[in-house]
Amino acid sequence: MFKSSKNKGFSLVEMLVYISILVLMLGVVMGVTVSIVRSQRAVKASRDIESSVILSLERLSREIRLSDSVDINSSVFDSNPGRLVLESLDENENPRTVEFYILSGAIILRENGADVGALSQSDANVTSLIFRLFSDAEDVGIRTELEIESGTSTYYRSNNFYSSTVLR
């Protein structure tokens, strides 16, 4: 009437072994997930900084090359935050003024007194913008020093960038 239940179910030792293996596998999966999230944050911070620098320094260099002169009285050189005011003529021979400065952690471009917008990414914060005027007997140029930071408390990155451009 009573059958032996010797072969049915799991023993306590078998259950502990299975649970141990499951916990180890979950630990490995969680470690990989955390590593992927950290890598994604690192890549995003780097991408935000690089995008901001490429756009900002490219536009600065282009405007400096196209300008006829630097408004020394309105510009702020050799200190942070710097301000650069360039003067030139547009395609219709009308006076054109271009200005670069920092506002709320972003590099702002102003053309003929009207804000064109920010050159840097919203997720990147410009902490330093310094313009240095240099010249010799023939050429006048601007050296730009830029510090941009991005990231969160778990991954934060800050880089310095430099560019020199000569007026045409």
C-alpha positions in Angstrom: 0.0 0.0 0.0 2.8 2.5 0.8 5.3 3.0 -2.0 8.8 4.2 -1.4 9.3 8.0 -2.1 13.0 7.6 -2.3 13.3 8.7 -6.0 10.8 11.6 -5.9 11.6 15.3 -5.4 14.9 17.0 -4.4 17.0 16.6 -1.4 18.0 19.6 0.7 21.6 19.4 -0.5 20.5 19.4 -4.1 18.3 22.4 -3.6 21.2 24.3 -2.0 23.5 23.5 -4.9 20.8 24.7 -7.4 20.2 27.9 -5.5 23.9 28.6 -5.3 24.4 28.1 -9.0 21.4 30.4 -9.7 22.8 33.1 -7.4 26.2 32.9 -9.1 24.6 33.3 -12.5 22.5 36.3 -11.4 25.6 37.9 -9.9 27.4 37.5 -13.2 24.5 38.9 -15.2 24.2 41.9 -12.8 27.9 42.6 -13.1 27.7 42.6 -16.9 24.7 44.9 -16.8 26.3 47.4 -14.5 29.4 47.3 -16.7 27.4 48.0 -19.8 25.6 50.9 -18.2 28.9 52.5 -17.0 30.3 52.1 -20.5 27.3 53.7 -22.0 27.6 56.7 -19.6 31.3 57.1 -20.4 30.6 57.0 -24.2 27.8 59.5 -23.9 29.9 62.0 -21.8 32.7 61.7 -24.3 30.3 62.1 -27.3 28.7 65.2 -25.8 32.1 66.8 -25.2 33.4 65.9 -28.6 30.3 67.1 -30.4 30.4 70.4 -28.6 34.0 71.0 -29.3 33.8 70.1 -32.9 30.9 72.4 -33.6 32.1 75.2 -31.4 35.7 75.4 -32.6 34.8 74.8 -36.2 32.4 77.7 -36.2 34.8 79.9 -34.2 37.6 79.2 -36.7 35.4 79.8 -39.7 34.2 83.1 -38.3 37.7 84.3 -37.4 39.1 83.4 -40.8 36.2 85.3 -42.5 36.4 88.4 -40.4 38.2 91.6 -41.3 39.1 92.7 -37.8 38.7 92.1 -34.1 36.8 94.7 -32.0 39.5 94.9 -29.2 37.4 97.3 -27.1 34.4 95.0 -26.9 36.3 91.8 -26.6 37.6 90.3 -23.4 41.1 88.6 -23.8 43.3 86.5 -21.4 40.6 85.9 -18.8 37.6 83.6 -18.2 34.9 84.1 -19.3 36.2 85.5 -22.5 34.3 87.4 -25.2 35.3 87.7 -28.8 33.7 90.3 -31.1 34.6 90.1 -34.8 33.8 92.6 -37.5 33.5 92.0 -41.2 31.2 92.7 -44.2 28.5 90.3 -45.4 27.9 89.3 -49.0 26.0 92.6 -49.6 28.9 94.7 -48.3 26.9 95.5 -45.1 28.7 95.7 -41.8 28.5 92.4 -39.9 29.4 91.8 -36.2 29.8 88.3 -34.7 30.2 87.7 -31.0 31.1 84.6 -29.0 30.6 84.3 -25.2 29.5 82.0 -22.4 26.0 82.0 -21.0 24.8 79.4 -18.5 27.5 76.9 -19.5 27.0 77.2 -23.2 28.9 79.0 -26.0 26.6 81.5 -27.5 26.9 83.0 -31.0 25.4 86.4 -31.5 25.3 87.9 -35.0 24.5 91.6 -35.6 23.1 91.9 -32.0 20.7 88.9 -32.3 21.4 85.6 -30.6 21.8 82.8 -33.1 21.9 80.2 -30.4 24.2 77.9 -28.5 27.1 76.1 -30.2 27.6 73.6 -27.5 25.5 70.6 -26.6 22.9 71.0 -23.8 24.5 68.0 -21.9 27.9 69.5 -22.0 28.9 72.4 -19.7 31.5 74.9 -20.9 33.5 75.9 -17.8 36.2 78.0 -19.3 36.4 80.1 -22.5 39.6 82.2 -23.0 40.6 84.1 -26.1 44.2 85.3 -26.6 45.1 87.8 -29.3 48.4 87.3 -31.0 50.0 89.2 -33.9 53.2 89.8 -35.8 54.1 92.2 -38.5 51.7 90.6 -41.0 49.1 88.5 -39.3 46.6 88.8 -36.5 45.2 85.7 -34.9 43.1 84.3 -32.0 44.1 81.4 -29.7 41.0 79.8 -28.2 41.2 77.8 -24.9 38.1 75.9 -24.1 37.3 73.6 -21.1 34.1 71.4 -21.4 32.7 68.9 -18.9 30.0 66.4 -19.2 28.7 63.4 -17.3 26.9 62.4 -14.1 28.1 61.5 -10.6 28.9 58.0 -11.7 30.9 59.1 -14.7 32.2 62.6 -15.1 34.7 63.9 -17.7 36.4 67.2 -18.3 38.7 68.1 -21.2 40.7 71.1 -22.3 40.9 72.0 -26.0 43.0 74.6 -27.9 42.8 76.2 -31.3 44.6 79.0 -33.1 43.2 80.7 -36.1 44.6 83.6 -38.2 42.4 86.3 -39.7 42.4 86.5 -43.4 
